[in-house]
Each structure stands twice: as structure tokens, then as C-alpha cells.
Amino acid sequence: MTTTRNIKTMWDAVMNENKNPLRNQPIPTAHLLMQMLAWMWSAIFSLMVGSYFVFGVTAAAHTLLIAGLFITILAFKTAESDNSFE
């Protein structure tokens, strides 16, 4: 139980837009900063493993994951605020 709670807390600290340090930024700014951090961590991981191939895979995976999360958040906020996607 404690391990699950710790994992959720750590996930929220980074990925939950209402709890992470970027919560006061506009969504496009937070998205850009999250993408930059993802690329940075992809590069760090690649250097640790010693492979440029790993960088391409991890950078692409991070970009897709974070873009998907932010598009979903934006869609939810738009739908919640005015019930239209115009």
C-alpha cells in the first residue's frame, strides 16, 4: 500500500498538471517545458547507456507520451469550460 502511494505521489509531482511546479504556467508553456525536460532526460539516459540509438527511441517515446497527455488535458479543459471544441 505504501509503495503504491509513493509511486502515485511521485507520478503526480511530475505528470499531474495541478500538482507539479508548472501548474501556474499556461498550458502551452508547461507543454514546452515538459517536452524540453523529456528530451534532456532522454539524452541523459542515452549517455548512461552509451547509445545514440537509445536516444532516438527514448526521445520519440517521451515526445509522444507528453504530447498525448497535454492534448488530452487541453481537450478536457476546453470541454469543461465551454462544452465546445470550436
Secondary structure as a PSIPRED ss2 file (coil, helix, strand):
# PSIPRED VFORMAT (PSIPRED V4.0)

   1 M C   1.000  0.000  0.000
   2 T H   0.000  1.000  0.000
   3 T H   0.000  1.000  0.000
   4 T H   0.000  1.000  0.000
   5 R H   0.000  1.000  0.000
   6 N H   0.000  1.000  0.000
   7 I H   0.000  1.000  0.000
   8 K H   0.000  1.000  0.000
   9 T H   0.000  1.000  0.000
  10 M H   0.000  1.000  0.000
  11 W H   0.000  1.000  0.000
  12 D H   0.000  1.000  0.000
  13 A H   0.000  1.000  0.000
  14 V H   0.000  1.000  0.000
  15 M H   0.000  1.000  0.000
  16 N C   1.000  0.000  0.000
  17 E C   1.000  0.000  0.000
  18 N C   1.000  0.000  0.000
  19 K C   1.000  0.000  0.000
  20 N C   1.000  0.000  0.000
  21 P C   1.000  0.000  0.000
  22 L C   1.000  0.000  0.000
  23 R C   1.000  0.000  0.000
  24 N C   1.000  0.000  0.000
  25 Q C   1.000  0.000  0.000
  26 P C   1.000  0.000  0.000
  27 I H   0.000  1.000  0.000
  28 P H   0.000  1.000  0.000
  29 T H   0.000  1.000  0.000
  30 A H   0.000  1.000  0.000
  31 H H   0.000  1.000  0.000
  32 L H   0.000  1.000  0.000
  33 L H   0.000  1.000  0.000
  34 M H   0.000  1.000  0.000
  35 Q H   0.000  1.000  0.000
  36 M H   0.000  1.000  0.000
  37 L H   0.000  1.000  0.000
  38 A H   0.000  1.000  0.000
  39 W H   0.000  1.000  0.000
  40 M H   0.000  1.000  0.000
  41 W H   0.000  1.000  0.000
  42 S H   0.000  1.000  0.000
  43 A H   0.000  1.000  0.000
  44 I H   0.000  1.000  0.000
  45 F H   0.000  1.000  0.000
  46 S H   0.000  1.000  0.000
  47 L H   0.000  1.000  0.000
  48 M H   0.000  1.000  0.000
  49 V H   0.000  1.000  0.000
  50 G C   1.000  0.000  0.000
  51 S C   1.000  0.000  0.000
  52 Y H   0.000  1.000  0.000
  53 F H   0.000  1.000  0.000
  54 V H   0.000  1.000  0.000
  55 F H   0.000  1.000  0.000
  56 G H   0.000  1.000  0.000
  57 V H   0.000  1.000  0.000
  58 T H   0.000  1.000  0.000
  59 A H   0.000  1.000  0.000
  60 A H   0.000  1.000  0.000
  61 A H   0.000  1.000  0.000
  62 H H   0.000  1.000  0.000
  63 T H   0.000  1.000  0.000
  64 L H   0.000  1.000  0.000
  65 L H   0.000  1.000  0.000
  66 I H   0.000  1.000  0.000
  67 A H   0.000  1.000  0.000
  68 G H   0.000  1.000  0.000
  69 L H   0.000  1.000  0.000
  70 F H   0.000  1.000  0.000
  71 I H   0.000  1.000  0.000
  72 T H   0.000  1.000  0.000
  73 I H   0.000  1.000  0.000
  74 L H   0.000  1.000  0.000
  75 A H   0.000  1.000  0.000
  76 F H   0.000  1.000  0.000
  77 K H   0.000  1.000  0.000
  78 T H   0.000  1.000  0.000
  79 A H   0.000  1.000  0.000
  80 E H   0.000  1.000  0.000
  81 S H   0.000  1.000  0.000
  82 D H   0.000  1.000  0.000
  83 N C   1.000  0.000  0.000
  84 S C   1.000  0.000  0.000
  85 F C   1.000  0.000  0.000
  86 E C   1.000  0.000  0.000
